Amino acid sequence: MKKAIGYVYVIAAAVCWGFLGLFNRVLTAAGVSLLNMMPLRFGGTAILFTVFCMMFKQQVFHIKLRHLPIFLGSGLISMLLVLCGCALVSGIVGSDVGISLEGLLMGLASELCYGGYTIFTHYGMRYCDSFTMAYWTFLIAGIASLFLADGPALLSALAEPRTGLAALGLMVMGTALPFTLYTKGLETVESGKAAIIANIEPVMSAVIGVTVFQETLGLWTLVGIVLVLSGVVVLACEKEPDK
């Protein structure tokens, strides 16, 4: 039962991540640069997390110094992961039809960082709970992302109400909620399986593209959706080996 709930957490995280394209498009159209996405997403989320923890989860502040390298690794890797993902989503890499070398390398780097985040998180939860792991990941990533910020340009873009709502959606639904759910899921789901199940994210992105942006859903996209969902079902139905 616990493992089934873990699958639900990971799937819910992937669904939330699927909305990233929606928020990124609105922010990019408003003039928010790729580098400003980082402090907006991680810095803003770290602030929201800190306020929440000060009110309801003070125990996350009680950590041991020897565990900081784990949080440092997960924080920096998660920031690199998002940087690669935003580059792909925004079209700044591989904008031509087809697969460019830059796009391929960025995609591979994104997957590498994704795997690294999963490994660091799974290891870190030997010493702390999932919420503490998520909080310190965001705090470190948020501090590091401030070095990329162009404050005046970011504040100018966020002056529009529509952009502000998109930024809030990016921080809450696109960042804080899915990372927390995914980290929670890793308590009961194996790292490799969690990473595979999280591939539901592009399926959700495709659905949003069709419903919100009236994009065309091609044959190969449909085939890909079926394959991804089939893989998730196979993993979910897999029996545990006898011990």
N, C-alpha and C positions, 0 to 999 in steps of 0.2 A: 504493500500500500504506500509506504514512504517513497519507494522508487517511482511509483506512478505519479505521485504528487510532484516529485522532482522533475519528471518529464513535462508536467504541466507548467512548472515554473520556467523551464528552458524554452518551451514553445511560446509561452506568453511573452518572454523577453524578445524572442525573434520577431514576433508580431509587432511589438513596439518599435523595434529597430527598423521594421519595414516602413515606418512613417518618416524616417529620416529624409528620404528624397523629397517628400512634400515640404517639410520645414526648410530644407536646404535651398529648394527652388525659390521659395518666397524670400528668404534672406539674401540669396545671391542677386535676385532681381532688385532688391532694395539697396544694393551696393555694398553688402557685407563681404569682405574679401575672404579667401580661403584661410589665411593666417589669423584673421579676426574671429573665425569660427571656433578656433581652439580656446581662447580665453572666454569667449561667450559660453561655450558648451561646458568646459571643465571648470573654469573660474566661477561662473554663475551657479553651476550645480554644487560646487564645493561650499559656496556661501549658503545656499538653501539647505544643504545637508548639515552644515554647522549649526544653523539656527534650530533646525529640527532636533538635532542631537542634544543641544544645550537644554531644550525643553523636555525631551522625552527619553533620550538615550545617553545619559552622561557616562555610562560605562565604556563607551567607545574611546574615550580619552585616556583610559587606563591601559596603556600598552607597555611592553618591555622594549628597551632601546635596541636589543639585539634582533628584534623582529623588523626594524625599520628597513633593512635592505630588501625584504620581501615586498613591503609596500612601495618602496622606491622602484623596484623592478616592475611591478604590476601597474603602477601609475604612469611611468614613462612609456611602457609598452602600449598601454591603452591609448595614450595621446598619439603615438606614432600610428597606431591602428586607425584612429579617427582621421588623422591627417591624410593617410593613404586613401581611406574611404571617401572623404570629401573631395579629394582630387579626382577620383573616378566619377563620382556622382555629378560634380559641377561641370564636367566636360573639359576641364583644363588639361587633362591628359587624354590622348587618343581621341580627339574630336572628329577625326575623319572616319568615314565608314570603313569597317574592318578592324583588325586588331593591330595596333601599333606596338613597337617594342617598348615604348615608355609605359603604355597602358598595361601590357603584359607584366612588366617588372613591378609596376605599382600594385597590381593585383596580387602577385606572388608575395610582395612585401607585406601587404595587408593580411594575407592568410598566415604568414609567418608570425606576425605580431599577434594575431588572433590566437594562434596556438600557444604563443609565449604567455599571453595573459591568462589563458586557461590553466597552464601549468603552474604559474606563480600563485594563482588564486587557490588552486587545489592544494598546493603545498602550504600556503599561508593559513588555511582553515584547520590545520592541525593545531594551531596555537590560538586561534580566535574565532569568533562566530562570523557568519557571512556578512552581517551588517557592518561590523567593525572593519572587515576586509574591504568592503565597498567604500566606506567613508574615507579611510586613509588612502586608498587608491585615488579617489577624486581629489582629496586635499593636495597630494603631491603633484598630480597631473595639473591641477588648477594653478598651483604656484609656478610650475615650470612653464605653463602656457602664457603666463603674464609677460614673459620675455618676447613673445610674438605679437603682442597687442599694439594696435594703433588706436589709442584711446579716443582722440577727437573724432576720427572717422567712424568708429564704432558707435559712439554716443549719438552722432549725427544721424546715422542710419536707423538707430533704435527710437528716434523721436516720433516716428510714424506709429500709430496704434496697431496697425496690421503687422508691422515688423516686430513690434514688442510682443504681440501674441505668439507669433511664430518662434521668437526667441524663447519664450516661456515654454512652449510646446517642445522645443528642442532640448531644453534643460530637463524638463520633468519626464515627458513621455518618450523622448528620444535618447535620454542619457541616464538619469537617476533611476527611473523605474526599471528599464530593461537590465542595466548592469546589476542592480540589486537582486532582481528575480533570477538572473543567470547565475550569479554567485550563490544564491540560496539553493538553486537546483544542483549545483556541484557538490552539495553536501551528501546527496544520495545517488547522483548519476555519474558514471565514469566520465573522465575528461574527454576521451575520444568520442564517446557517444554523444555527449553534450555538444561538442563542436559540430558533429554531423547534423544533429537535430536542429541546431541553430541556422542551418542552411534554408530553413523555411523563410528567412528574411527576404531573399530576392523574390520568392513567390508572392509575399505580401506586397512588396514594392511593385511588382508587375500588376497586381490587382488594383492598387491605388493609381498607377499610371493609366490604366484603362478607365476606371470609374471617375477619376478627378480630372485628368488631363486629356481624356479621349484618345489615348494612344492605341495603336493597332496591336492586337494580340496575335502574333504570327503562329504558324504551325509548330515551328521549332521551340517557341516559347511555351506553348501548350505541352509539348512533349517533355520539356525540361521540368515544368511544374508537376506533371504526373510522376516523373522519375524521382524528384525530390520528395514528394509526399509518400510515394511508395517506399522509399528508403527509410523514412521516419516511421512508417507503420511497421516495417520489418523489424527495426530496432526495438520499437515499443513492445512488440509481441514476442521478442526473443526470450527464450527460457533461460533461467540461470543454470549454470553447470552444477552438477551434483558435487557436493563436497565430501 
